[in-house]
Amino acid sequence: MSIQNKRRESMYFRAVSKIIGEHLTNANLSYTTVTDVVLSNDGSILTVYVVFNDNKERSMEALNNTKGFIRTELAKFSSQRITPKLVFKYDKTADSAQRIEEILQKIKDDNE
């Protein structure tokens, strides 16, 4: 991946995090955290990985319903001619880390 794409990803990460954290008033999105963004090679699709503290299904639905608003606000942050389409995905990394932590704790408890 090019340095230019990495810079754009970093800019989009900050912008999407700020938009979700400060501009959205939906109660289902109050505890939403952007963990990563991945920009396609041609810059047309931005995959945004998120985690929620509340109900995943309701929060993901609310996030998908605000795609248009987020994309419009994202265009204001960017100097690019084209604003990428947004794809939101739930980041399962935190769940996996928690499960590994529980397994390691159980092994430790069994050995004591």
C-alpha positions in Angstrom: 0.0 0.0 0.0 1.3 3.4 -0.9 2.3 6.1 1.6 -0.4 8.3 0.2 -3.1 5.7 1.0 -1.8 5.3 4.5 -2.0 9.1 5.0 -5.5 9.1 3.7 -6.5 6.2 6.0 -5.1 8.1 9.0 -7.0 11.3 8.0 -10.2 9.3 7.5 -9.7 7.5 10.8 -9.5 10.8 12.7 -12.4 12.3 10.8 -14.8 9.3 11.2 -14.0 9.0 14.9 -14.7 12.7 15.4 -17.9 12.6 13.4 -19.3 9.6 15.2 -18.1 10.9 18.6 -19.2 14.5 18.3 -21.8 14.9 15.6 -24.2 11.9 16.0 -26.9 12.2 18.6 -28.4 8.7 18.3 -28.5 7.1 21.7 -27.5 3.7 20.2 -24.2 5.2 19.0 -23.2 6.9 22.3 -20.5 4.3 23.1 -19.2 3.6 19.6 -15.4 3.4 19.1 -13.7 3.3 15.7 -10.8 0.8 15.9 -9.5 0.8 12.4 -10.2 2.0 8.8 -9.0 0.4 5.6 -9.1 2.2 2.3 -9.4 0.2 -0.9 -6.5 0.6 -3.4 -8.5 2.8 -5.7 -9.9 4.9 -2.8 -13.5 4.2 -3.6 -14.4 2.2 -0.5 -13.6 2.9 3.2 -14.1 0.0 5.5 -14.6 1.2 9.1 -14.1 -1.2 11.9 -16.1 -0.4 15.1 -16.9 -1.8 18.5 -19.9 -1.0 20.7 -20.5 -1.2 24.5 -24.3 -1.6 23.9 -26.4 -3.9 21.7 -24.4 -4.7 18.6 -27.3 -5.2 16.3 -29.2 -2.0 17.1 -25.9 0.0 17.1 -24.8 -1.4 13.7 -28.3 -0.7 12.3 -28.2 2.9 13.6 -24.7 3.4 12.2 -25.7 2.1 8.8 -28.7 4.4 8.8 -26.4 7.4 9.3 -24.0 6.5 6.4 -25.1 9.3 4.2 -24.6 11.9 6.9 -21.2 10.6 7.9 -20.1 10.5 4.2 -21.3 14.1 3.7 -19.4 15.3 6.8 -16.4 13.2 5.7 -16.3 15.1 2.5 -15.8 18.4 4.5 -12.7 17.0 6.1 -11.1 15.7 2.9 -9.5 17.6 0.0 -10.1 14.6 -2.2 -12.4 14.9 -5.2 -14.3 11.7 -4.5 -15.4 10.7 -1.0 -15.3 6.9 -0.6 -18.3 4.8 0.1 -18.5 3.6 3.7 -18.7 0.0 4.8 -19.1 -0.6 8.6 -17.9 -3.9 10.1 -17.9 -5.0 13.7 -14.3 -5.5 15.0 -14.1 -8.9 16.6 -10.6 -8.4 17.9 -11.7 -7.2 21.3 -14.0 -10.2 21.7 -11.2 -12.6 20.7 -8.8 -11.0 23.1 -11.3 -11.3 26.0 -11.8 -14.9 25.2 -8.1 -15.6 25.1 -7.7 -13.8 28.4 -10.4 -15.9 30.0 -8.8 -19.1 28.7 -5.4 -18.1 30.1 -6.9 -17.2 33.4 -8.7 -20.6 33.6 -5.4 -22.4 32.8 -3.6 -20.4 35.5 -6.4 -21.2 38.1 -6.2 -24.9 37.2 -2.4 -25.0 37.7 -2.7 -23.4 41.2 
